[in-house]
Structures are given as structure tokens and as C-alpha cells.
Amino acid sequence: MESSISQSPALKSLISYHKPHYHQIMKHKFLQRSSSRKTRTGTIQCIYRSDSRNFTGGIGLNRTDWQSSCAILASNVVSQQPETEKANNSEIAAVNGHKTLDLAPIVDQNLPKPLSLIPDLSPAPMHGNQLRVAYQGVPGAYSEAAAGKAYPKCEAIPCDQFEVAFQAVELWLADRAVLPVENSLGGSIHRNYDLLLRHRLHIVGEVQLPVHHCLLVLPGVRKEYLNRVISHPQALSQCELTLTKLGLNVAREAVDDTAGAAEFIASNNLRDTAAIASARAAELYGLQILADGIQDDLGNVTRFVMLAREPIIPRTDRPFKTSIVFAHDKGTSVLFKVLSAFAFRNISLTKIESRPHRNCPIRCVDDANVGTAKHFEYMFYIDFEASMAEPRAQNALAEVQEFTSFLRVLGSYPMDMTPWSPRNGDE
């Protein structure tokens, strides 16, 4: 079976590098596949190995105790598993009516190449003690900076899609994945919320990264030479007013990520094009910073979450945040009851987001007098400031489960309490 797997060049290079440990990997793969078990009441989302360890400040004495305490979170229905969407990065909407661009190979061959879509049964290499963190994009991306902030000594692994970053962790190619979920100017990143529900990874941490945009060009290029600016769609929208003030009333075109835009200009020697990206991207790809700090709002911050195969043990000795997703088969009227469960216990919500219920997007209600009413169905994502080690959080979710047909804890993890400055976003 192993010889029939079609593997990408990036994946082959990773596997060949760690080939001596192949059989251990397949054992890990088998254990991972057999770790998710269903009970009569639904699917228990918090699953641990059977090893027994003590955790100071956590709930219970070992992993088994924590798993038992999570039993109240079992859903009454199995989590929706929509069919995997066909990945197609070229479908990002263009800006100002211009088509998107296909990114060329990385200029510097010493930089790691992004992983592509990973076959389902691909063996994953063993590695040493260095933490490996997968992120979407190429070196110089803000996601890479977020990975470095969360895990300063990690080995960052670029992936060409968010889906691939999830697969890298699931197949033991990486230990963690970093995922942007919301921006202070652009709002929620809806695609990634859908991926959180589709996959079985757990949120184990968060990072809030100030975003510091720069206008990058080839050395010697002046503003008057430019006839277009390229970057990620959100970066273009976050710098729209500043670009106009600079007199750059030129075409603005969308690509997959900010660092990829810088790499595209360098690899194709485009002297009529500028990119919006970080100062680190300018350094990596040999570009000149034409304008610094061009974001319209200095308080531009992106929130990233860290994902792992297993959840962490929640604690009470530091501020924690918990993320959940839920739905109800009788419509959105349950939302008020759910919010009341948190308000009654003085639990603050930091985020609430709704996404279409893909398994049942429309609910029809027939009325003999007025006809058929059609209601949109939603999944609700909520972040609240409390640890699952706290009785008030456990009691709140026990009450929420009474009102919902589906409830899943995405993770209970430490809040990012580090001070930040608008100037250190790409450091």
C-alpha cells in the first residue's frame, strides 16, 4: 500500500529525511486513527492517551480524570462532517476587477518549500525534540511570525493551504499548526472557522500579533514606476486609504498571502509592481521598503490560535479562554438560553460568530394558514473567559448541552496576556 501513494515532492523530501523511523510513524498513524471512538450518547471530543501524569493546578489527578470530566460535553448527535471542498487557491476574488496571480516558486532555494495537499495514508517522519509548527504561506508570512511568537525555538513548516496545515498535524508531520481566525479590522476569517469544525484538532493556545504592513518594490524602483499593487485581499483593504494618500491610484490585485506577493515580484523581476508585506519578507526576498507602516489603523491586530492533536489540561492559576461551537435542530431561538447560561454565572464572552449549518442550511416550517416559512440554520462559535477547570464553566456547558443538539469544545487554553506595540508586528 505504501508504494501506491502519490506524494508531492515536498512530502517526499520530508519522508526520505526521516526514513529510518518509518515503522514507528505508521504505528503513530494507526493509534491516531483508532483514538476517536463513538458512544451511544454521541462523540466525546476530549480524548487523551492512557498515560497517567500529575498536573499542578489542573482539574483531577491525571489525564483519565480529565477525560471523565469532559463526558458532559458529549454531543447528542455526531458532529457534522461536510464533504471536503475542492481546494482551489486561484478562486480568490480579484480586487478592482483584476484577476488573481499564480505564485512562482520561491526564489531562495535554501528556504523551505510549502507542503502541498497530503495523501491520506502518507507516512509521517519522526523528529527530535524541536517543536515543528505548520503555517499557511511562505517564509516571511505573518503566520510564520505568529508561530515564532508562540514557540520561539520552533521549526516553522510552510504549507500552501490552511487545509494542508491541518493535515500536517494530523499525520504527525508537525506538532502544532498556527491558524489566523480574526483581525481587528477585517473581522473573522470564516474559512478557518469551518476548518476548525471539519477537523478534530484542539486549540491549545492563542497569539495576538500586531500587523505592520510595508510597501515593497525591487531595489531602485520609484513610486512613479508602479502601475499595480499586489497582496492578500485583507492586506489590500487594510491599506486602502494610505495607498490613496501616497498617490497610488493603480490596480490592486489579490494573491494568496502577503509574503507570497513579495516572492512573486522578486522571482519575476517586476519593476512595475509593489507588494504589501512585512519587513521580514523584504529581507528574505531582497526587496526595498518604499513605504513603512502603511496600514490605515495602527491598532491592526490579528488573532491566531495554536492547534494540536490533543487538548491541554486546563488550569486555574492563570487566565484561560474556552472556545465552543454548538447548534440546535429547532432553529436559532436557543441562542438566548445559551447566552443566559453564561450571563447567570458572570462569564464574559469575547467572541460570538455564526456560520451556515452545512448539513441542514434551511429549515422549512409548514403552516396551513400562511404557507411554508424558510429559516436559515446556523452553527454558533463562542469564546468565553473561563477555564474548563472552573466549576462555573463546567456547569454553564452542562446547561448549554440541555438546549443544544450539538456541542463541541474546541479548546480551553491560556489567554495571550503579553503586552504589544504596533511597531513589533513583524518581528
C-alpha positions in Angstrom: 0.0 0.0 0.0 2.8 2.3 0.8 4.3 2.2 -2.7 1.0 3.2 -4.3 0.8 6.5 -2.5 1.2 9.6 -4.7 3.3 12.0 -2.8 4.2 15.6 -3.5 8.0 16.5 -3.9 7.9 18.4 -0.6 6.4 15.5 1.2 8.8 13.0 -0.3 11.8 15.1 0.9 10.4 15.2 4.4 9.8 11.4 4.4 13.1 10.5 3.0 14.9 12.6 5.5 13.3 10.6 8.3 13.1 7.2 6.6 14.7 5.2 9.4 11.7 5.8 11.6 9.1 4.8 9.1 7.6 1.9 11.0 7.2 4.0 14.2 5.3 6.5 12.1 2.8 4.1 10.8 2.2 2.9 14.4 1.5 6.5 15.4 -0.8 6.8 12.4 -2.7 3.7 13.5 -3.0 4.9 17.1 -4.3 8.3 15.9 -7.0 6.8 13.7 -8.2 4.5 16.5 -8.3 7.2 19.1 -11.7 8.6 18.2 -14.5 6.4 19.5 -18.2 7.0 19.5 -20.5 6.2 22.3 -24.3 5.9 22.4 -24.7 9.5 23.6 -22.5 10.9 20.8 -18.9 11.8 20.3 -16.6 12.7 23.2 -14.4 15.5 21.9 -11.6 15.5 24.6 -9.5 12.4 24.2 -6.2 11.6 25.9 -3.7 8.8 26.0 -4.0 6.4 28.9 -0.7 7.5 30.4 -1.0 8.8 34.0 0.6 12.1 34.9 0.1 14.7 37.6 -0.7 18.3 36.6 -0.4 21.0 39.2 -3.2 23.5 39.1 -5.3 21.4 36.7 -8.5 19.5 37.3 -8.2 15.9 38.6 -5.0 14.0 39.1 -4.3 12.6 35.6 -5.4 12.5 32.0 -8.0 9.9 32.7 -9.8 12.1 35.3 -9.8 15.0 32.9 -11.3 12.8 30.2 -14.0 11.6 32.5 -14.9 15.2 33.4 -15.3 16.0 29.8 -18.0 13.4 29.3 -20.7 16.0 30.0 -19.6 17.6 26.7 -20.7 14.6 24.6 -22.9 15.7 21.8 -26.4 14.2 21.2 -25.5 14.0 17.6 -22.4 13.2 15.7 -20.5 16.3 14.5 -21.3 17.3 11.0 -18.7 16.2 8.5 -19.3 18.1 5.3 -17.6 16.8 2.2 -14.2 18.3 1.8 -14.3 21.2 -0.5 -12.1 21.1 -3.6 -9.0 23.2 -2.9 -8.6 25.9 -5.5 -6.4 28.8 -4.5 -7.0 30.5 -7.8 -10.6 31.4 -6.9 -9.8 34.3 -4.6 -11.8 37.2 -5.7 -9.8 39.9 -7.6 -9.6 43.4 -6.4 -10.9 46.2 -8.7 -11.9 43.6 -11.3 -8.4 42.2 -11.9 -7.6 38.6 -12.0 -5.5 36.9 -9.2 -1.9 35.8 -9.7 -0.3 32.4 -9.6 2.7 32.4 -7.3 6.0 31.4 -8.8 8.5 29.1 -7.0 10.4 30.5 -4.1 13.5 32.5 -5.2 15.9 31.4 -2.5 16.3 27.6 -2.8 17.5 27.5 0.8 14.1 28.5 2.1 11.7 25.6 2.9 9.2 24.8 0.2 5.5 24.8 1.2 3.8 21.5 1.7 1.1 20.7 -0.8 -2.0 18.5 -0.3 -1.0 15.4 1.6 -2.3 11.9 0.6 -4.5 10.4 3.3 -2.2 7.4 4.1 1.2 9.2 3.7 3.7 8.1 6.4 4.9 10.9 8.6 8.5 11.2 9.8 9.6 11.1 13.4 11.7 14.1 14.5 13.7 15.2 17.5 12.7 17.4 20.4 12.4 20.6 18.4 8.7 21.6 18.0 7.5 21.7 14.4 4.8 24.2 13.7 2.9 24.3 10.4 1.5 27.5 8.9 -0.1 28.6 5.7 2.1 30.7 3.4 5.7 31.1 2.5 8.6 32.3 4.7 8.0 35.9 5.7 4.3 35.5 6.2 2.6 36.9 9.4 1.6 33.3 10.3 5.3 32.4 10.5 5.8 35.4 12.8 2.9 34.2 15.0 4.4 30.7 15.2 7.7 32.2 16.3 6.0 34.3 19.0 4.1 31.3 20.3 7.0 28.9 20.1 10.3 30.9 19.9 12.5 27.8 19.2 10.2 26.0 16.8 10.9 24.8 13.3 8.3 26.6 11.1 6.9 24.5 8.3 5.3 26.4 5.4 2.1 25.0 3.8 0.4 26.1 0.6 -3.1 25.9 2.1 -4.7 26.0 5.5 -6.1 22.5 4.9 -2.6 21.2 4.5 -1.5 22.7 7.8 -4.3 20.7 9.5 -3.2 17.6 7.7 0.4 18.1 8.6 -0.5 17.9 12.3 -3.0 15.0 11.9 -0.4 12.9 10.0 2.4 13.7 12.5 4.4 15.8 10.0 4.1 18.7 12.5 3.3 19.0 16.3 1.3 22.2 16.0 -0.5 24.4 13.4 -1.0 28.1 13.6 -4.3 29.5 12.2 -5.5 33.1 11.9 -9.1 33.4 13.0 -9.9 37.1 13.2 -8.5 40.5 12.5 -9.3 43.8 14.3 -10.1 45.5 11.0 -11.1 42.7 8.7 -13.2 40.7 11.2 -13.5 36.9 11.3 -11.8 34.6 8.8 -14.8 32.4 8.0 -13.0 29.7 6.1 -10.8 28.8 9.1 -13.8 28.6 11.4 -15.2 26.0 9.0 -11.9 24.1 9.1 -12.0 24.0 12.9 -15.3 22.2 12.8 -14.3 19.8 10.0 -11.1 18.6 11.6 -10.5 17.1 15.1 -7.6 19.2 16.2 -7.8 21.1 19.5 -7.0 24.7 20.3 -4.1 24.8 22.8 -3.2 28.5 22.7 -3.6 31.9 21.1 -1.4 34.7 19.9 -2.4 38.3 19.1 0.1 39.7 16.6 0.2 43.4 15.6 0.3 43.6 11.8 2.8 46.1 10.4 2.5 46.5 6.6 5.2 47.8 4.3 5.1 48.7 0.6 7.8 46.6 -1.1 9.5 47.0 -4.5 12.6 45.9 -6.3 15.7 47.9 -5.5 15.8 51.2 -7.4 12.1 51.3 -8.2 10.4 54.6 -7.6 6.7 55.2 -6.9 6.2 56.8 -10.3 7.1 53.5 -12.0 4.3 51.5 -10.4 1.0 50.5 -12.1 -0.3 47.9 -9.7 -0.1 46.7 -6.1 -0.5 43.1 -5.1 -1.1 41.4 -1.7 -3.6 39.3 0.3 -7.1 40.7 -0.1 -7.3 41.7 3.6 -3.9 43.5 3.4 -5.1 45.5 0.4 -8.3 46.5 2.3 -6.3 47.4 5.4 -4.0 49.8 3.4 -6.6 51.3 1.0 -6.7 54.8 2.4 -2.9 55.1 2.8 -2.3 53.9 -0.7 -4.6 56.6 -2.0 -2.8 59.3 0.1 0.5 58.1 -1.4 -0.9 58.8 -4.9 -1.0 55.2 -5.8 -4.3 55.1 -7.8 -3.3 52.0 -9.5 -4.7 48.5 -10.0 -4.8 46.4 -6.8 -4.7 42.6 -7.3 -5.1 39.8 -4.9 -2.8 36.8 -4.2 -2.9 34.1 -1.6 -0.7 35.7 1.0 1.4 38.8 1.7 4.8 37.1 1.7 3.8 35.3 -1.5 3.2 38.6 -3.2 6.8 39.7 -2.3 8.2 36.4 -3.5 6.2 36.8 -6.8 7.7 40.2 -7.5 11.3 39.1 -6.8 11.1 35.8 -8.8 9.6 37.6 -11.9 11.7 40.8 -11.6 8.6 43.0 -11.8 9.7 46.6 -11.7 6.1 48.0 -12.3 4.6 46.2 -9.3 4.7 46.7 -5.5 3.7 44.3 -2.7 2.2 44.8 0.7 4.0 42.6 3.1 6.2 42.5 6.2 9.7 43.9 6.6 10.9 40.3 7.1 9.6 39.5 3.6 11.6 42.4 2.2 14.7 41.0 3.8 14.1 37.4 2.6 13.4 38.3 -1.0 15.8 41.2 -1.5 13.2 43.9 -1.8 13.3 47.6 -0.9 10.8 49.1 1.6 9.3 52.0 -0.4 6.9 53.0 2.5 6.8 51.8 6.1 3.7 51.3 8.3 1.1 51.8 5.6 -1.8 50.2 7.4 -4.8 52.6 7.8 -5.1 51.8 11.5 -2.1 51.4 13.8 -4.2 49.1 16.0 -4.2 46.4 13.4 -4.0 43.1 15.2 -4.6 39.5 14.0 -5.5 36.8 16.4 -4.1 33.3 15.8 -4.9 30.0 17.5 -2.5 27.1 18.0 -3.8 23.6 17.2 -2.6 20.2 18.4 -3.7 16.6 18.2 -4.6 16.5 21.9 -6.0 19.2 24.2 -4.1 20.6 27.1 -5.1 20.2 30.7 -7.0 23.4 31.8 -5.7 25.2 34.8 -6.9 27.9 37.2 -3.6 29.6 38.1 -3.7 31.9 35.1 -6.4 33.5 32.8 -7.9 30.9 30.4 -10.2 31.2 27.4 -12.5 28.4 26.2 -13.9 28.1 22.6 -17.0 26.1 21.8 -19.3 25.5 18.8 -23.0 24.4 19.1 -26.2 24.1 17.1 -29.8 23.2 17.7 -32.1 21.3 15.3 -35.1 23.6 16.1 -33.5 26.9 15.0 -31.7 29.9 16.5 -34.2 30.5 19.3 -31.9 28.6 21.6 -29.3 31.3 21.4 -30.9 33.4 24.1 -30.9 30.4 26.5 -27.3 29.7 25.8 -26.2 33.2 26.4 -28.2 33.3 29.7 -26.2 30.3 31.0 -23.1 32.3 30.8 -24.6 35.6 32.0 -26.1 33.9 35.1 -22.6 32.8 36.1 -20.9 36.1 35.3 -18.8 34.6 32.5 -17.7 37.1 29.9 -17.9 36.3 26.2 -15.2 37.6 24.0 -16.4 36.3 20.6 -19.6 35.1 19.0 -19.7 34.0 15.4 -22.4 32.3 13.3 -21.7 30.1 10.3 -24.2 28.3 8.0 -25.2 24.8 9.1 -24.0 22.9 6.0 -25.7 19.7 6.8 -29.0 21.5 7.1 -28.8 25.0 5.7 -32.6 25.7 5.5 -35.4 24.6 7.8 -38.9 24.7 6.4 -41.9 25.2 8.7 -45.3 24.4 7.2 -48.3 26.5 8.4 -51.7 25.7 7.0 -52.8 29.3 7.2 -49.8 31.2 5.8 -47.8 28.6 3.9 -44.2 27.4 4.3 -41.6 29.5 6.2 -38.0 29.0 5.4 -35.4 29.6 8.1 -31.6 29.7 7.7 -29.8 27.3 10.1 -26.5 28.3 11.8 -23.7 26.9 13.8 -22.6 29.3 16.6 -19.0 29.7 17.8 -18.4 31.3 21.2 -15.2 32.3 23.1 -15.6 32.9 26.8 -13.2 33.9 29.6 -13.1 30.9 31.9 -11.1 27.7 32.2 -12.8 24.3 31.9 -11.2 23.6 35.3 -13.6 26.1 36.9 -16.9 24.7 38.2 -18.8 27.6 36.8 -17.6 26.8 33.3 -18.5 23.2 33.7 -21.9 24.0 35.0 -22.5 26.5 32.2 -21.7 23.9 29.5 -23.8 21.3 31.2 -26.8 23.7 31.0 -25.9 24.6 27.4 -26.0 21.0 26.4 -29.6 20.7 27.6 -30.6 23.3 25.0 -28.5 22.1 22.0 -28.4 19.1 19.7 -24.7 19.5 19.1 -22.0 20.9 21.4 -18.2 20.7 20.9 -15.4 22.2 23.0 -12.7 23.3 20.5 -10.3 24.0 23.3 -9.6 25.5 26.7 -6.3 27.4 26.6 -4.2 30.2 28.2 -5.1 33.7 27.0 -2.4 35.8 25.4 -1.6 38.4 28.0 1.7 39.7 26.6 2.0 43.5 26.1 2.3 44.5 22.5 3.3 47.6 20.4 2.0 48.4 16.9 5.7 48.5 15.8 6.6 44.9 16.6 4.1 43.1 14.4 6.7 41.5 12.1 9.5 40.9 14.5 
